[in-house]
Amino acid sequence: MKESKEFAGELFDALARRRNITGDSITKAELREFWDQISDQSFDSRLQTFFDMVDKNADGRITEQEVKEIISLSASANKLSKIQEQAEEYSRLIMEELDPNNLGYIEIYNLELLLLQGPSQSVRGGTTNSRNLSQMLSQNLRPTQEPNPIRRWWQKAKYFLEDNWKRVWVMALWLSICAGLFAWKFIQYRHRAVYHIMGYCVCTAKGAAETLKFNMALILLPVCRNTITWIRNKTKLGYAVPFDDNLNFHKVIAVGIAVGIGLHAITHLTCDFPRLLHASDQAYVPMRPFFGDTRPNNYWWFVKGTEGWTGIVMVVLMTIAFTLATPWFRRGRLNLPKPLNRLTGFNAFWYSHHLFVIVYILLIIHGTFLYLTHEWYKKSTWMYLAIPMILYACERLTRALRSSVRPVKILKVAVYPGNVLALHMSKPQGFRYRSGQYMFVNCAAVSPFQWYSYVVITAPQDDYLSVHIRTLGDWTRQLKAVFSEVCQPPTGGKSGLLRADYDSIGNGPNPAGMPRVLIDGPYGAPAQDYKQYEVVLLVGLGIGATPSISILKDIINNLRQLESQSSSNNNVGGGGDDHDDGSSNSNNTNSNDNDGNDDLESGGRRAAAAAASSFRTRRAYFYWVTREQGSFEWFRGVMNEVAENDKKGVIELHNYCTSVYEEGDARSALIAMLQQLNHAKHGVDVVSGTRVKSHFARPNWRNVYKRIALNHRDQRIGVFYCGAPMLTNELRQLAHDFSRRTTTKFEFHKENF
């Protein structure tokens, strides 16, 4: 128990006290006795050990003060600061439950009766499956190696194509185009006079240049977010094109550009130019139209020319941008001394990436002043770049205009434990989005130029927008500091360390010095496709729960709409022809006056009803894994809303606090007891502070998949994960394993931050 030294000391004292051992040392034989008791997995042995720890005076009775001390100790060992603060209240709760006669103490049999009930960690709504079926499934999922290497290879290849066929055909098309362009230019220069001086070097350089022009144009398309969002929302191309991998494809193209630069620059500098410099006068004659009547005599001739200096500057700028975009620099993994530490972090990446504005200008100039091509129609660089650059410029212009004409008003600010800033803002007119999509946020008080993307937590039917921002870098730290200045401690039982509501900070577009915020979006994300599935598994790691929260709210709202639609259909009646002409005429004016409003209201109702009727999701499993107890404050309201309104058990909520030791560990035994008592008496979980009972430690993801596979045989399950990359491979692999070996098909989608 090296991470719980204080708890370990109490355990040692309890074991020594039972054996009448004094002092702080034991013999080898006594160590063996200690070990036998600690390692005994039986309930009686664990109960006795726990009781001895609480019973400090070894009189066989536990007082309220002793219970309070062990609650504080257990809470400290499990990093549950809130329980530690309420140790006195919880000790009183235990005594009320186990000492109804007010004796002032409890004995071991009282604890035994309570603990035997067990902390009810079972989930509601789950179907019971036979042990035989569960055992058969486990046997089917047991990995067995195919003895035949050819069949084994074929099986792996088949599975790979099944899982990645969208990526495969896109990559194959891209590589084919690059190879075709390279070969076309290579063959073209193979038959030109310059080949007799520069040889295959010039063919390679020009072939690489052709792929460079193509890739420099193509790399802009995956970051045209508005275009991609429109295509995935309005067309069916999402079934064949992996739009969720747009940034990954952007990085792949960047690698292709780096390879093209290497081939183009190295072959020119180490092969083409030296061969030209050392060519004989007779061999140089065909080159006079391109390099002048006098043969260049040194490298400086090439460097000082427009083609030379533009190429060198481009390589330098692209090297800087590519380097600062690598994970080591962008995520600040390198500990550089001052002032070099400014080269790490997202800010350095963001600003350095804008060097490409200069690069594209230089690329067009470079492509205009070519050594070996003088005809304008053969200078094709601008032809490659024209449409992508115009499209990207329109994207940026759209973002700038849209954000400026869509002002938002801050309605509420809250700073939660775990360095999370929550912003609630008004929804601009015409801002329509789907659950799981994200938008960009800008705060001029921090930086007038930088925009950062965050998932919209609110459901599409809500009349406001909300984002949760985790403090991870320079920009987010400054943003939290700026908004913290206008916040005050919460009152009236409201959550959050600091809080500011619109009603309390005044009226106007920028009340009480509230920082001005601009938004841009929405943009497509993997989580928006959850409506394609009748059953979804939502997994969030830490702040990565935000897309799932939006989906949960959307599911609840759609189910409400379906219920109200169903009840209104049942209550439809006749009698419309029973009024007389007089009443009809007397109401004629009012009906005409309200025609416009009625049409709008009926149109809105029809749209909402149509959206609800097309809603497919009928079951959702939500798993939220977080390290800190304070994190549950972030979405406490949503959790309670789901628990209260989900009468039919459509949504199954699972909160996991990984700072608490797993069930069966002595350090979490009392926490489990408190959880059971408080939830039974008050309906509130002691760990999360919500109506949803928390689990301890980490989920067993194989068991999670197994239970869902048994509950939903012959169905497609959408798995949506958002969080740190560490869990991605495990969840993806389990989705593949269960899809291949059961009749349930799991389709995995992920977002990493």
C-alpha positions in Angstrom: 0.0 0.0 0.0 2.8 2.4 -0.9 0.2 5.0 -2.1 -1.7 4.7 1.2 1.0 4.9 3.8 -1.3 6.2 6.5 -3.9 3.5 5.8 -1.1 0.9 5.8 0.0 2.1 9.2 -3.5 1.7 10.6 -3.7 -1.8 9.2 -0.4 -2.7 10.8 -1.6 -1.4 14.2 -4.9 -3.3 13.9 -3.1 -6.6 13.1 -0.6 -6.0 15.9 -3.3 -5.0 18.4 -5.2 -8.3 17.9 -1.9 -10.3 18.7 -0.9 -8.0 21.6 2.2 -7.0 19.8 3.7 -3.7 20.9 6.3 -1.6 19.1 6.7 -0.9 15.5 8.6 -4.1 14.4 7.6 -7.7 14.0 9.4 -11.1 13.7 9.5 -13.2 10.6 6.9 -15.6 12.1 4.6 -12.7 12.9 5.0 -11.3 9.4 3.8 -14.7 8.1 0.7 -14.4 10.4 0.0 -10.9 9.1 0.3 -12.0 5.5 -2.0 -15.0 6.0 -4.7 -12.8 7.4 -4.3 -10.0 4.8 -4.3 -12.5 1.9 -7.3 -14.4 3.1 -10.1 -13.6 0.7 -12.9 -14.9 2.8 -15.6 -12.5 3.9 -15.2 -13.3 7.6 -11.5 -12.6 7.5 -11.9 -9.3 5.7 -14.7 -8.2 8.0 -12.6 -9.0 11.1 -9.6 -7.1 9.7 -11.8 -4.1 8.9 -13.5 -4.2 12.3 -10.1 -4.4 14.1 -8.9 -1.3 12.2 -12.0 0.7 13.4 -11.9 -0.7 17.0 -8.9 1.2 18.2 -9.3 0.2 21.9 -9.9 -3.5 21.1 -13.1 -3.7 23.2 -15.2 -5.3 20.5 -17.3 -2.2 20.1 -17.1 0.7 17.7 -18.1 4.2 18.7 -19.2 7.1 16.5 -15.8 8.8 16.9 -14.0 5.7 15.8 -16.3 5.4 12.7 -15.5 9.1 11.9 -11.8 8.5 12.0 -11.9 5.5 9.8 -14.2 7.3 7.3 -11.6 10.1 7.1 -8.8 7.6 6.6 -10.7 5.6 3.9 -11.7 8.8 2.1 -8.1 10.0 2.2 -6.8 6.7 0.8 -9.3 6.9 -2.1 -8.7 10.6 -2.7 -12.4 11.4 -1.9 -12.1 14.9 -0.4 -15.8 15.6 -0.2 -16.4 12.4 1.8 -13.5 13.4 4.0 -15.1 16.8 4.7 -18.5 15.1 5.5 -17.0 12.4 7.7 -19.0 13.5 10.8 -22.3 13.5 8.9 -21.6 10.0 7.4 -20.5 8.6 10.7 -23.8 9.8 12.2 -25.7 8.1 9.3 -24.0 4.7 10.0 -24.7 4.9 13.8 -28.4 5.8 13.1 -28.6 2.7 10.8 -26.7 0.2 12.9 -27.5 1.5 16.4 -31.2 2.1 16.5 -31.3 1.7 20.3 -28.8 4.5 20.9 -26.4 2.3 22.8 -23.5 4.5 21.6 -21.7 1.7 19.9 -22.0 -1.1 17.3 -20.6 -4.6 17.2 -19.2 -6.8 14.5 -22.5 -8.6 13.8 -24.1 -5.2 12.9 -21.5 -4.6 10.3 -21.9 -8.2 9.0 -25.6 -7.7 8.4 -25.0 -4.5 6.5 -22.1 -5.7 4.4 -23.8 -9.0 3.5 -26.4 -6.9 1.7 -23.5 -5.7 -0.5 -23.2 -2.5 -2.4 -25.8 -2.8 -5.1 -23.6 -2.3 -8.2 -26.0 -4.0 -10.5 -27.4 -1.9 -13.2 -31.1 -1.4 -13.9 -32.7 -2.6 -17.0 -30.1 -5.3 -17.8 -31.5 -8.7 -18.9 -30.4 -11.8 -17.2 -28.6 -14.3 -19.3 -28.0 -17.9 -18.7 -24.6 -19.0 -17.4 -24.3 -21.6 -20.1 -24.7 -19.0 -22.8 -22.2 -16.7 -21.1 -19.7 -19.5 -20.8 -20.2 -20.5 -24.5 -19.6 -16.9 -25.5 -16.4 -16.7 -23.5 -15.2 -19.9 -25.1 -15.9 -18.5 -28.6 -14.0 -15.4 -27.8 -11.0 -17.2 -26.5 -8.2 -16.5 -29.0 -7.0 -19.5 -31.0 -4.1 -19.4 -33.4 -4.7 -20.7 -36.9 -2.0 -23.3 -37.5 -1.8 -22.8 -41.3 0.3 -19.6 -41.9 -1.4 -18.9 -45.3 -4.9 -19.2 -43.8 -3.7 -17.1 -40.8 -2.4 -14.4 -43.1 -5.6 -14.5 -45.2 -7.8 -14.3 -42.1 -5.9 -11.2 -40.9 -6.0 -9.6 -44.3 -9.8 -10.2 -44.6 -10.4 -8.8 -41.1 -8.2 -5.8 -41.9 -10.2 -5.1 -45.1 -13.5 -5.5 -43.3 -12.5 -2.9 -40.7 -10.6 -0.5 -42.9 -12.1 -0.8 -46.4 -13.0 3.0 -46.5 -9.5 4.0 -45.6 -8.0 1.4 -48.0 -9.7 2.6 -51.1 -9.0 6.3 -50.4 -5.3 5.5 -49.7 -5.1 3.4 -52.8 -6.7 6.1 -55.0 -4.3 8.7 -53.5 -1.2 6.6 -54.0 -2.3 5.7 -57.5 -2.7 9.4 -58.5 0.7 10.2 -57.0 2.3 7.3 -58.8 0.6 8.2 -62.0 1.7 11.9 -61.9 5.2 10.9 -61.0 5.4 8.4 -63.8 3.9 10.8 -66.3 6.4 13.6 -65.6 9.3 11.1 -65.3 8.6 9.7 -68.8 8.1 13.2 -70.2 11.5 14.4 -69.1 13.1 11.1 -70.1 12.5 12.2 -73.7 13.7 15.7 -73.4 17.2 17.1 -74.2 17.9 17.9 -70.6 18.0 14.2 -69.8 21.3 13.8 -71.7 23.0 16.2 -69.2 21.1 15.6 -65.9 20.0 12.0 -66.5 17.4 10.3 -64.3 18.0 12.9 -61.6 16.0 15.5 -63.4 13.3 13.0 -64.2 13.0 12.1 -60.5 13.0 15.8 -59.5 10.3 16.7 -61.9 8.2 13.7 -61.0 8.4 14.6 -57.3 7.5 18.2 -58.2 4.3 17.1 -59.9 3.2 15.1 -56.9 4.1 18.1 -54.7 1.8 20.3 -56.6 -1.0 17.8 -56.3 -0.5 17.2 -52.6 -0.1 20.9 -51.8 -3.5 21.4 -53.4 -5.1 18.3 -51.8 -3.9 19.0 -48.3 -6.2 22.0 -48.0 -9.4 20.0 -48.7 -9.4 17.9 -45.4 -9.4 21.1 -43.3 -12.3 22.7 -45.2 -14.6 21.9 -42.3 -17.7 23.6 -43.6 -17.5 21.7 -46.9 -17.0 18.4 -45.1 -19.8 19.0 -42.7 -22.2 19.9 -45.5 -21.3 16.8 -47.5 -21.7 14.4 -44.6 -25.0 16.0 -43.5 -26.5 16.4 -47.0 -25.2 13.4 -48.9 -24.7 9.7 -48.5 -21.0 9.8 -49.2 -20.3 9.1 -45.5 -21.0 5.4 -46.2 -18.0 5.2 -48.5 -15.7 8.1 -47.4 -14.2 8.1 -43.9 -14.9 11.8 -43.1 -13.9 11.2 -39.5 -10.3 10.6 -40.6 -10.0 14.0 -42.3 -7.2 15.2 -40.0 -5.4 11.9 -40.2 -5.5 12.1 -44.0 -4.3 15.7 -43.7 -1.2 14.3 -41.8 -0.7 11.5 -44.4 -0.6 14.1 -47.2 1.9 16.1 -45.2 4.1 13.0 -45.1 3.7 12.7 -48.9 4.7 16.4 -49.2 7.8 15.8 -47.1 8.8 12.9 -49.3 8.2 15.0 -52.4 10.3 17.8 -51.0 13.1 15.5 -50.2 13.2 13.9 -53.7 12.8 17.2 -55.5 15.4 19.2 -53.4 18.0 16.5 -53.0 18.1 15.4 -56.6 18.3 19.0 -57.7 21.1 20.0 -55.3 23.2 16.8 -55.3 22.7 15.6 -58.9 21.1 18.0 -61.4 23.0 21.2 -60.6 26.5 19.5 -60.2 26.1 17.7 -63.6 25.0 21.0 -65.3 28.0 22.8 -63.7 30.4 20.2 -64.9 28.9 19.7 -68.4 31.1 20.3 -71.5 30.4 23.3 -73.7 29.2 21.1 -76.4 26.8 19.3 -74.1 25.6 22.6 -72.7 24.4 24.0 -76.1 20.8 22.6 -75.8 20.5 24.2 -72.4 21.1 27.8 -73.5 17.4 28.6 -74.0 16.8 27.7 -70.3 20.0 28.8 -68.4 21.4 31.4 -70.7 24.3 31.6 -73.2 26.9 31.4 -70.5 26.9 28.2 -68.4 26.5 28.7 -64.7 29.8 28.4 -62.9 28.8 27.9 -59.2 25.9 27.1 -56.9 25.3 30.8 -56.1 23.9 31.3 -59.6 21.1 28.9 -58.7 20.5 30.2 -55.2 20.2 33.9 -56.1 17.7 33.2 -58.9 13.9 33.4 -58.1 13.6 29.7 -58.4 16.4 29.1 -55.9 15.6 31.5 -53.1 11.9 30.8 -53.2 12.6 27.1 -53.0 15.0 27.5 -50.0 12.6 29.8 -48.1 9.7 27.4 -48.6 11.7 24.4 -47.4 12.8 26.4 -44.2 9.2 27.6 -43.5 7.7 24.1 -44.1 10.4 22.5 -41.9 9.5 24.9 -39.0 5.7 24.3 -39.4 6.1 20.5 -39.8 8.4 20.2 -36.8 6.2 22.3 -34.4 3.2 20.2 -35.6 4.6 17.0 -34.3 3.1 15.6 -31.1 6.3 16.2 -29.1 6.1 20.0 -29.8 2.3 20.4 -30.2 1.4 18.6 -27.0 4.3 20.1 -25.1 6.0 16.8 -24.3 9.4 18.3 -24.6 10.8 20.1 -21.6 12.9 22.8 -23.2 14.7 25.6 -21.3 13.6 29.2 -21.5 13.0 30.9 -23.9 12.9 27.7 -26.1 9.9 26.4 -24.2 7.8 28.9 -26.2 8.3 26.5 -29.2 6.2 23.9 -27.5 2.4 23.9 -27.0 -0.6 24.5 -29.2 0.1 28.2 -29.6 3.4 27.6 -31.3 1.7 25.0 -33.6 -1.2 27.3 -34.4 1.0 30.3 -35.3 3.6 28.4 -37.2 1.0 26.7 -39.3 0.0 30.1 -40.7 3.4 30.3 -42.3 1.8 28.3 -45.0 0.2 31.5 -46.3 3.7 32.6 -47.2 4.6 29.2 -48.5 1.6 29.1 -51.0 2.5 32.6 -52.3 6.1 31.5 -52.8 5.0 28.2 -54.4 3.1 30.1 -57.1 6.1 32.3 -57.7 8.4 29.3 -57.7 6.1 27.6 -60.2 6.0 30.6 -62.5 9.8 31.0 -62.8 10.9 27.5 -63.9 14.3 26.7 -65.3 13.2 24.2 -67.9 9.7 25.5 -68.9 8.9 28.8 -70.5 5.4 28.3 -72.0 2.7 29.6 -69.6 0.3 26.7 -70.2 3.0 24.2 -69.1 3.4 26.0 -65.8 0.6 24.1 -64.0 1.2 25.0 -60.3 -1.5 27.6 -60.3 -3.9 25.2 -62.0 -3.5 22.7 -59.2 -3.8 25.3 -56.5 -6.6 27.6 -57.8 -9.7 25.8 -56.8 -8.5 24.4 -53.4 -7.1 27.8 -52.4 -10.3 29.6 -53.4 -12.4 27.0 -51.5 -10.2 27.3 -48.4 -10.2 31.2 -48.6 -14.0 31.0 -48.8 -14.0 28.7 -45.8 -12.0 31.2 -43.7 -14.0 34.1 -44.9 -17.2 32.3 -44.1 -15.9 31.6 -40.6 -14.9 35.3 -40.1 -18.3 36.6 -41.3 -20.4 34.0 -39.6 -18.7 34.6 -36.2 -19.0 38.4 -36.5 -22.7 38.4 -37.4 -23.6 35.8 -34.7 -22.9 37.5 -31.4 -23.5 35.4 -28.3 -24.4 36.5 -24.8 -22.9 34.7 -21.9 -25.7 33.4 -19.7 -23.8 31.5 -17.1 -20.2 30.8 -16.1 -19.0 28.1 -13.7 -15.6 26.9 -12.7 -15.7 23.3 -11.6 -13.2 21.1 -9.8 -10.6 19.6 -12.1 -9.9 22.9 -13.8 -13.0 22.9 -16.0 -14.7 26.1 -17.2 -18.3 25.8 -18.2 -19.8 28.5 -20.5 -23.5 28.8 -21.2 -24.3 31.2 -23.9 -27.3 32.3 -26.0 -28.0 30.4 -29.2 -27.7 32.6 -32.3 -30.6 32.7 -34.7 -30.3 30.0 -37.4 -27.6 28.0 -35.5 -28.6 24.4 -36.1 -26.5 21.5 -35.1 -26.6 17.8 -34.3 -25.7 16.2 -31.0 -22.0 15.3 -31.0 -21.0 18.1 -33.3 -18.5 20.8 -32.2 -17.9 24.5 -32.7 -15.0 26.9 -32.4 -14.7 29.4 -29.6 -12.8 32.7 -29.6 -12.2 35.1 -26.8 -10.6 38.4 -27.8 -9.6 39.1 -24.2 -7.2 36.1 -24.5 -6.3 36.2 -28.2 -8.1 37.9 -31.0 -6.9 35.4 -33.6 -7.0 31.9 -31.9 -10.0 29.6 -32.2 -10.4 26.4 -30.3 -12.9 23.6 -30.9 -15.2 22.3 -28.3 -18.2 19.9 -28.3 -21.6 21.4 -27.9 -23.0 19.8 -24.8 -26.6 21.0 -25.1 -29.1 19.1 -27.2 -30.3 20.6 -30.5 -33.7 21.3 -28.9 -32.3 23.4 -26.1 -32.5 27.2 -26.4 -28.9 27.8 -25.3 -25.4 26.5 -26.1 -23.0 25.1 -23.6 -19.3 24.0 -23.7 -17.0 22.6 -21.0 -13.4 23.7 -21.4 -10.6 21.7 -19.6 -7.6 23.8 -18.6 -4.8 22.0 -20.4 -2.7 24.7 -22.2 -1.8 28.4 -22.3 -5.0 29.6 -24.0 -7.3 27.6 -21.7 -5.5 28.8 -18.6 -5.8 32.4 -19.6 -9.4 31.9 -20.5 -10.2 30.4 -17.1 -8.4 33.3 -15.4 -10.3 35.9 -17.4 -13.7 34.5 -16.6 -12.8 33.7 -13.0 -12.5 37.4 -12.4 -16.2 38.0 -12.9 -17.3 34.9 -10.9 -18.3 34.7 -7.3 -18.7 31.7 -4.9 -21.9 29.8 -5.7 -25.0 30.2 -3.5 -28.2 28.3 -2.9 -26.6 24.8 -3.3 -25.5 25.5 -6.8 -22.5 23.5 -8.0 -19.1 24.9 -9.1 -16.2 26.5 -7.3 -17.0 29.9 -8.8 -20.1 31.0 -10.6 -21.7 33.9 -12.4 -25.3 33.9 -13.8 -26.7 36.3 -16.3 -29.4 37.5 -13.9 -26.9 38.5 -11.3 -24.3 40.2 -13.5 -26.7 42.6 -15.3 -28.2 43.0 -18.8 -26.7 44.0 -22.1 -24.5 42.3 -24.7 -21.5 42.4 -22.4 -22.8 42.6 -18.8 -20.5 43.6 -15.9 -17.3 43.4 -17.9 -18.0 39.9 -19.1 -15.4 38.9 -21.8 -16.7 38.9 -25.4 -17.0 35.5 -26.9 -17.4 34.6 -30.6 -18.4 31.1 -31.9 -18.2 29.5 -35.3 -19.8 26.2 -36.4 -21.2 23.7 -36.1 -18.9 21.2 -37.6 -19.3 17.4 -38.2 -17.9 14.8 -35.8 -18.1 11.0 -35.4 -20.6 11.2 -32.5 -23.3 12.9 -34.7 -23.9 9.5 -36.5 -25.2 7.9 -33.4 -28.8 8.1 -34.7 -28.0 5.4 -37.3 -28.0 2.8 -34.5 -30.8 1.4 -32.4 -28.3 0.6 -29.6 -25.3 2.7 -28.7 -22.4 2.3 -26.3 -21.1 5.7 -25.3 -17.7 5.8 -23.6 -16.1 9.0 -22.2 -12.8 9.4 -20.5 -12.6 12.5 -18.3 -13.7 15.6 -20.2 -14.2 13.3 -23.2 -17.7 12.6 -21.9 -18.9 15.9 -23.5 -20.2 14.4 -26.8 -22.0 11.6 -24.9 -23.7 14.1 -22.6 -25.1 15.9 -25.6 -26.3 12.6 -27.1 -27.9 11.6 -23.7 -29.8 14.9 -23.6 -30.9 14.5 -27.3 -32.2 11.0 -26.6 -34.2 12.2 -23.6 -35.7 15.1 -25.6 -36.6 12.8 -28.6 -38.2 10.2 -26.3 -40.3 13.0 -24.7 -41.3 14.2 -28.2 -42.3 10.7 -29.2 -44.4 10.3 -26.0 -46.1 13.6 -26.4 -46.7 12.8 -30.1 -48.2 9.5 -29.2 -50.5 11.0 -26.5 -51.6 13.8 -28.8 -52.5 11.2 -31.5 -54.6 9.3 -29.0 -56.4 12.4 -27.9 -57.4 13.6 -31.5 -61.2 14.1 -31.7 -63.8 15.4 -34.2 -66.6 18.0 -33.8 -65.1 20.7 -36.0 -68.4 21.2 -38.0 -70.6 21.8 -35.0 -70.1 25.6 -34.8 -72.6 28.0 -36.5 -71.9 30.6 -39.1 -72.0 33.4 -36.6 -69.3 32.1 -34.4 -67.2 31.4 -37.5 -67.6 35.0 -38.7 -66.9 36.6 -35.3 -63.6 34.8 -35.0 -62.6 35.5 -38.6 -60.5 38.6 -37.8 -58.5 36.9 -35.1 -57.8 33.9 -37.2 -56.5 36.0 -40.0 -54.3 38.0 -37.7 -52.7 34.9 -36.3 -52.3 33.0 -39.6 -48.5 33.7 -39.7 -47.9 32.6 -36.1 -50.0 29.5 -36.5 -48.2 28.5 -39.6 -44.8 28.9 -37.9 -45.9 27.0 -34.8 -47.5 24.2 -36.8 -44.4 24.1 -39.0 -42.2 23.8 -36.0 -44.4 21.1 -34.5 -44.4 19.2 -37.8 -40.6 19.4 -38.0 -40.1 18.3 -34.4 -42.6 15.5 -34.9 -40.9 14.3 -38.1 -37.5 14.4 -36.4 -38.8 12.4 -33.5 -40.5 9.8 -35.7 -37.3 9.2 -37.6 -35.3 8.8 -34.3 -34.0 5.2 -34.3 -32.1 4.9 -31.0 -33.9 2.9 -28.5 -31.2 1.8 -26.0 -28.0 3.6 -24.8 -25.2 2.5 -22.5 -23.1 5.3 -21.1 -19.8 4.6 -19.4 -17.9 7.6 -17.9 -14.5 7.0 -16.4 -12.9 9.8 -14.4 -10.1 10.0 -11.9 -11.3 12.7 -9.6 -14.4 12.8 -7.5 -14.9 16.5 -8.3 -15.3 15.7 -12.0 -18.9 14.5 -11.3 -19.8 18.1 -10.6 -19.4 18.8 -14.4 -22.5 17.0 -15.5 -24.4 16.4 -12.2 -27.6 18.1 -13.5 -27.7 16.0 -16.7 -27.2 12.8 -14.7 -30.0 13.6 -12.4 -32.2 14.7 -15.3 -31.7 11.3 -17.1 -32.2 9.3 -13.9 -35.5 11.2 -13.1 -37.0 11.3 -16.6 -35.9 7.9 -18.1 -38.9 6.0 -16.8 -38.6 3.2 -19.3 -34.9 2.5 -18.6 -33.7 3.4 -22.1 -30.4 4.9 -20.9 -28.1 2.9 -18.6 -25.6 5.1 -16.8 -22.3 3.9 -15.3 -20.0 6.3 -13.5 -16.5 5.0 -12.7 -14.2 6.8 -10.2 -10.7 5.3 -10.7 -9.3 6.9 -7.6 -11.4 4.5 -5.4 -9.8 1.1 -4.9 -11.7 -1.9 -6.4 -14.4 -3.8 -4.5 -12.9 -6.2 -2.1 -10.0 -3.9 -1.2 -10.0 -3.0 2.5 -9.4 0.6 1.6 -12.8 0.9 -0.2 -14.9 -1.3 2.1 -16.2 1.5 4.2 -16.9 3.7 1.1 -19.0 0.9 -0.3 -20.9 0.7 2.9 -21.5 4.4 3.0 -22.6 4.3 -0.7 -25.2 1.6 0.1 -26.6 3.4 3.1 -26.8 6.9 1.7 -28.3 5.8 -1.6 -30.9 3.7 0.2 -31.8 6.6 2.6 -31.4 9.7 0.4 -31.2 8.4 -3.2 -27.9 10.2 -3.7 -24.5 8.6 -4.4 -21.8 9.6 -1.9 -19.1 9.6 -4.6 -20.8 11.3 -7.6 -23.4 13.4 -5.7 -26.0 12.3 -8.2 -28.8 9.8 -8.3 -26.5 7.4 -10.3 -24.6 5.0 -8.2 -20.9 5.0 -8.9 -18.6 2.1 -9.6 -15.1 1.7 -8.2 -11.8 1.4 -10.1 -11.8 0.8 -13.9 -14.4 -1.1 -15.9 -13.8 -4.5 -17.2 -14.4 -3.6 -20.9 -14.5 -7.2 -22.1 -17.4 -7.9 -19.7 -19.1 -4.7 -20.8 -19.0 -5.8 -24.5 -20.0 -9.3 -23.5 -23.1 -8.2 -21.6 -24.2 -5.9 -24.5 -23.6 -8.7 -27.0 -25.8 -11.1 -25.0 -28.5 -8.5 -24.6 -28.6 -7.5 -28.2 -27.9 -10.5 -30.4 -28.1 -10.0 -34.2 -28.0 -6.2 -33.9 -25.6 -3.4 -34.9 -24.1 -1.5 -31.9 -22.6 1.9 -32.4 -19.6 2.4 -30.1 -18.6 6.0 -29.6 -15.5 6.8 -27.6 -14.0 10.2 -26.8 -11.0 10.7 -24.6 -7.3 10.2 -24.4 -5.8 7.8 -27.0 -4.7 5.3 -24.3 -8.1 3.5 -24.4 -8.7 3.6 -28.1 -6.9 0.4 -29.2 -8.5 -1.7 -26.4 -12.1 -0.6 -27.2 -11.5 -0.9 -31.0 -10.0 -4.4 -30.7 -12.8 -5.6 -28.5 -15.3 -4.3 -31.0 -13.6 -6.2 -33.7 -13.3 -9.4 -31.6 -17.0 -9.5 -30.6 -18.1 -8.6 -34.2 -16.2 -11.5 -35.6 -17.1 -14.1 -33.0 -20.7 -13.2 -32.1 -23.8 -12.3 -34.0 -23.7 -8.8 -32.6 -21.8 -6.3 -34.8 -20.0 -3.5 -33.0 -19.0 -0.5 -35.1 -16.3 1.6 -33.4 -16.0 5.5 -33.7 -13.5 7.6 -31.8 -12.5 11.1 -31.1 -9.2 11.9 -29.4 -8.2 15.1 -27.8 
